[in-house]
């Protein structure tokens, strides 16, 4: 150890007086030589390789690896400057490959890997129905019972996300709101950036309410003004004082889900708040497994204590009440479906960009190999004067590492920009009514480590083969000034051919993957949904918060609809509780009077409450019977319209119109009611485009009990829906200035629901195209190189009478072989791996032959086209100068 | 380390041992070290410069030798090497281990 320290010390000293030591060594050797020359017996002996000797001596007083690394870097920079085209291309290729990897990885990091910025995030668990059940929330009584279990939690909190409207009337200004339990901030250990955070004292029944702003909202909405604390803000028509601002790093407890304003759960005036999400810190010493055992034992009694008939229909579902709650470690935040829907696509894309990087690497490797020919002589000279091969390989690797790191640096900037683009894709929530996904690009250590790791790995990947091959040069022929001997070149050509074959295989794989995703997206986008999404403006009206008495609400909505219908361009307008593809659903039974009609669960169908004109507004065609009319009132006979699937299921082989069935629902009143089927409509997608047709029943608004619900108006127009917003808001305000409303378009809602497919199609389409381009460039480069190497052979062939077409065929046959092997391997790869995509595909098989064939044809054609240019050049070769050259 | 024609190739590390041993007597410059080894082995071993100087520098960097510049007998600037205490200790250990090895090797060679 001491010895080692001493030697390090010596070396450090050397760094300071490098020149002194150089001259000393010079002197020492000169002295030796002089001594020897004075003795004739020795004078004839060789002194040996002085350069090598000096090199070996130097190694003992320096840090050879590090110093030579710096030498290499200097040399590499000089070389890079001298071959700017190669350097720029390499850096760009790397930037593209690494940028894509970094962008996707940073999304994965933000969504799945990053811990919450709170105290001891690793202690947090979420308490919820099992992840694979369709439920994610708890009824409030269950949360309250669990909160008081001091044997399980050292702290617990609950929250619910809700859109708060800050406007005091008119068009809504929605902010992302949170109802939180009093312990929310204190349990998380999140402090205030101004004022104070909420405490348990703020949360009691009948509390006056207090709002905590998020730091981001405070900055964007109040400009970071400290006087914001103490001001009153209007949330859903209620005035609430701002008591503080939460810490700058805190965005909420679910990745991608920020909040703007948090108020205590007790402030439940505005919206009937019936479900919460819960997290807690387990008591020290209690393992997750023990907690789960407790929860499993506790669940039946918790659910048994719920009122038999909750307002929320899901809480009444026996399926829900049979669930066992689970504790799930949640250091990375609450499992939020809007974002977890993107986990699989992101993982898939991570693999795709990995393959893109491989393709970029093989392109660079080909370039390097071609360039190595030009360097043959330099390398031979260096080998001849005593450089070790390892030393040369190291130097070539350094050059590549440098280019790769430069590419990575550029790639990080690219990634930043690509991240914003990606967020644009996924921020629109798949489900309507969900807050927008909010993610921040921040370079944490994980991303930096990933990027530099990828850069280093990539440089090794693309540099190792070329540098080993190029240092295997045969000294003699290279020194003799030959352009290098034939065997050497054939080896070079052969290696590039292997690399390009691999590249073609990978490119084909990516093309097939993108083909599948594009087809899947196309299938989804063009399927017959049973409605026409274009040109429909949706108006979400909130009469509850406008404090309109319940009894007057239906009439007021009628009034609004009547005015909307008179607007220019409007062809029809209607209202409904549910608009299709909003991922919300209501259910109820159909008790048909036929003997063998489905009963129990089989009798359950989807239901919707609609006004006359609903089917016209959405362009869902009526197959039989009639639509609801103004004549269907609370006092007339109860009527229903069912879809084709329901008609087939409950009235098989009969005309459903004119038949009766009975049903019960909280909206129909206390008793079972008898309904007359007056019409059958075409099957239309209900909650999601991906679902199969499901039996659905529609009931008229006028015959339902007026319940406090949020209604959506559908307005079909001949104009652009956005052009209708101004006149529509004027019309609504002319009815009552206190009404809160918000616009969206039906098309947007439908498109957003395809977010996952669109993301996959767009990204994989882009990368598939990129792969095709890279493969084309690769084939072109490699064939140009091969043709240049075979000039002599081609010249001779032509001299002895080979025609142009023979030469053309000769070169193209070469490419054909490469393409054939590459495509075969790529096809096999695709057949073996695309099964993994099955869950992400819609309406297309993972081994879709049409896609496969199309991709192979596309790649083979572009490959042949790329090779045609060098082949033609070869066939136009003038044999005489070539032969004279030799 | 190279040997003259016919003589046995030396095990690695032997050159270090020879240099250390040679320097026990007095301070020497590189040329003298080579000469001394040559002479003391009755011309059996000759040390090539290509091996000698890297070895001297290696031993110096390990702290087994120290060096200084002085004027030589023929009035030229020369670098003189001298054994350090650590070098002496290392030599003792190396000699012991060498003798053990050489006895062992001889035994093997003598057994039939």
Contacts between the chains, C-beta under 8 A, distances in Angstrom:
chain1	res1	chain2	res2	distance
A	3	B	62	5.7
A	3	B	63	5.6
A	3	B	86	7.3
A	6	B	62	7.7
A	6	B	63	4.5
A	7	B	61	4.9
A	7	B	62	6.0
A	7	B	63	7.0
A	10	B	60	7.9
A	10	B	61	5.5
A	11	B	61	7.4
A	24	B	69	7.6
A	24	B	79	6.9
A	25	B	53	7.9
A	27	B	77	6.2
A	27	B	79	7.5
A	28	B	29	7.9
A	28	B	30	6.3
A	28	B	53	7.1
A	28	B	78	7.6
A	28	B	79	4.8
A	29	B	49	7.4
A	29	B	53	6.9
A	31	B	29	7.0
A	31	B	30	7.7
A	31	B	31	7.0
A	31	B	72	7.4
A	31	B	76	5.9
A	31	B	77	7.1
A	31	B	78	5.1
A	31	B	79	7.5
A	32	B	30	5.5
A	32	B	31	4.9
A	32	B	34	8.0
A	32	B	49	6.2
A	32	B	53	7.9
A	34	B	76	6.9
A	35	B	31	4.3
A	35	B	74	7.9
A	36	B	31	7.0
A	38	B	74	7.8
A	47	B	49	6.1
A	48	B	48	5.9
A	48	B	49	5.7
A	48	B	50	3.8
A	49	B	50	6.5
A	52	B	50	7.0
A	53	B	49	6.4
A	53	B	50	4.9
A	53	B	53	5.9
A	53	B	54	6.7
A	56	B	50	7.9
A	56	B	53	7.8
A	56	B	54	3.9
A	56	B	57	8.0
A	57	B	53	5.4
A	57	B	54	5.3
A	57	B	57	4.5
A	59	B	54	7.6
A	60	B	54	7.0
A	60	B	57	4.2
A	60	B	58	4.9
A	60	B	60	7.3
A	60	B	61	4.2
A	61	B	57	6.6
A	61	B	61	5.9
